[in-house]
Amino acid sequence: MMHLRLMKVILCVRGVASPLLANLFLHYTFDVWMQKHYPEIPFERYADDGVLHCRSKEQAERLKQVLQERFAVCGLELHPLKTRVVYCKKLSVQRGLSGCLV
C-alpha cells in the first residue's frame, strides 16, 4: 500500500531566494490574474505592495473583496492594516480617474 504525504514548502523569510520566489508567485497569483479578469483596472506592484486605480469607491471595495477571495484560494491573505481604499484626487486629475485606490 502506498502512503501519500502532503508536503509543505516553507521559504526562509530572510533567504536570498525568498524575494525572487515571492515575486514569481505573485506574478501568477496577482498580475496575470488581474490582467485576465480586470484588464480595465490599471495597477502597479512592487514586491508585495500594490496600487490599483479604480474609478469609484464602490469598485475599489468590490475589488478588495474579490482579491481577498482570490488570495485565500492561493493560500495568501491581504494584510488587514495595510490594505485599504484611499481617495487620491490629484492622481485622478492626471489619469482621468475618479481617484479611489486599493
Secondary structure, 3 states (H helix, E strand, C coil): CCCCCCCCCCCCCCCCHHHHHHHHHHHHHHHHHHHHHCCCCCEEEECCEEEEEECCHHHHHHHHHHHHHHHHHCCCCCCCCCCCCEECHHHHHHHCCCCEEC
